[in-house]
Amino acid sequence: MPFTSRAGVIFRPVKWYGKAYGCCKNASNSVRSQPGLVPQTMFWVLDADGVVVGMVKLRPCLNDKLRLNGGHIGYFVRRDQRGKGYAKEALRLALIELRKLGETRALITVDPDNAPSISVIERNGGRLENIRDRPRNRKAPQKILD
């Protein structure tokens, strides 16, 4: 069910068509998901006119791979819509949804060179927990939201 936030961002579960729908539907069902994958719910982030400006992936449980890179929440905002507050609001809404699923802390990983995303996480209460090595010698700061 879609809902609108105070900032006018509309958060709506993703509707997929054709082959992509089957992949998304199975991803949200732990019994149907492929080995090594975890259940996840995807949301469209829409502007006040209903135009898609981004996407959020919400994962209530993590595997080893997601503990290193990915975390509970992943988000994306279209390049031409960045800097307008959509990511900040989408992350805020995703955190609400994660809490409804019983998680009290959220792990969000971010590339250390992605200052805008680090700012979004921090403005939603995130704090740096640690920096871990990951493949190809890249570092992934671990942001935790309590």
C-alpha positions in Angstrom: 0.0 0.0 0.0 1.5 3.4 -0.9 1.8 6.2 1.6 2.9 9.8 1.3 5.4 11.4 3.7 5.4 14.8 5.2 7.9 15.8 2.5 5.5 14.8 -0.3 7.6 11.7 -1.2 5.4 8.8 -2.2 6.6 5.4 -1.1 5.0 2.5 -3.0 5.8 -1.2 -3.2 7.4 -2.1 -6.6 5.1 -3.5 -9.3 7.0 -5.6 -11.7 5.7 -7.0 -15.0 6.7 -10.0 -17.0 9.9 -11.9 -16.0 11.0 -9.1 -13.6 7.8 -9.5 -11.6 8.6 -13.2 -10.9 12.1 -12.3 -9.7 10.8 -9.6 -7.4 7.9 -11.7 -6.1 10.3 -14.6 -5.3 12.8 -12.3 -3.7 10.3 -11.3 -1.0 9.5 -14.9 -0.2 12.3 -16.7 1.7 10.9 -20.1 0.6 11.1 -19.2 -3.1 14.2 -17.1 -3.1 17.3 -18.5 -4.6 20.0 -20.1 -2.4 22.3 -17.4 -1.0 19.7 -14.7 -1.4 17.7 -13.1 1.4 14.1 -11.9 1.2 13.7 -8.2 0.3 11.0 -5.7 -0.4 11.5 -3.1 -3.0 9.8 0.3 -3.0 9.4 2.9 -5.7 10.2 6.4 -4.6 7.8 8.8 -6.4 7.6 12.6 -6.5 4.3 14.4 -5.7 3.2 13.9 -9.3 3.8 10.1 -9.2 6.9 10.1 -11.3 9.5 7.5 -10.2 12.6 9.3 -8.8 14.2 6.3 -7.1 14.1 2.9 -5.5 14.7 1.4 -2.1 15.5 -2.2 -1.2 14.7 -3.3 2.3 16.1 -6.5 3.7 15.0 -7.6 7.1 17.7 -10.2 7.5 21.3 -10.4 6.3 23.7 -13.0 5.0 27.5 -12.8 5.2 27.7 -11.0 1.9 25.2 -8.3 2.9 27.0 -7.7 6.2 30.0 -6.6 4.2 28.3 -4.8 1.4 24.7 -3.9 1.1 23.2 -4.0 4.6 19.5 -3.8 5.5 18.7 -0.9 3.2 19.9 0.1 -0.2 18.6 3.1 -2.1 19.0 4.9 -5.4 17.8 8.2 -6.7 17.9 9.1 -10.4 20.9 11.4 -11.1 18.7 14.3 -12.3 16.7 14.2 -9.0 19.6 14.1 -6.6 20.1 16.9 -4.1 16.3 17.4 -3.7 15.9 15.5 -0.4 14.4 12.3 -1.9 17.2 10.0 -0.6 16.9 11.4 2.9 13.2 11.0 3.0 13.2 7.6 1.3 15.8 6.3 3.9 13.7 7.7 6.7 10.6 5.9 5.4 12.6 2.7 4.9 13.8 2.8 8.5 10.2 3.0 9.7 9.3 0.0 7.6 12.4 -1.9 8.9 11.3 -1.2 12.5 7.8 -2.5 11.7 9.6 -5.8 10.8 11.2 -6.0 14.2 14.7 -4.7 13.5 15.9 -2.2 16.0 19.2 -1.4 14.2 19.9 -1.0 10.5 23.2 -1.7 8.8 23.8 0.5 5.8 27.1 0.3 3.8 28.4 3.1 1.8 31.4 3.8 -0.4 33.8 6.2 1.5 33.9 8.5 -1.6 30.1 8.9 -1.7 29.8 12.0 0.5 26.2 12.7 -0.4 25.1 9.3 0.7 27.1 9.5 3.9 25.3 12.8 4.6 21.9 11.2 4.0 22.7 8.3 6.4 24.0 10.7 9.1 21.0 13.0 8.7 18.9 10.0 9.5 20.8 9.2 12.7 23.5 7.0 11.3 26.9 6.8 12.8 30.2 5.2 11.5 30.6 1.8 13.2 33.7 0.7 11.3 35.5 0.5 8.0 36.0 -3.0 6.6 38.1 -4.2 3.7 36.1 -5.7 0.9 37.2 -7.3 -2.4 39.5 -5.3 -4.6 40.9 -3.4 -1.6 37.9 -1.1 -1.5 36.8 0.1 1.9 33.1 0.1 3.0 32.3 2.3 6.0 29.6 0.6 8.1 26.8 3.0 9.2 24.5 1.9 11.9 21.2 3.5 12.7 19.8 2.8 16.2 
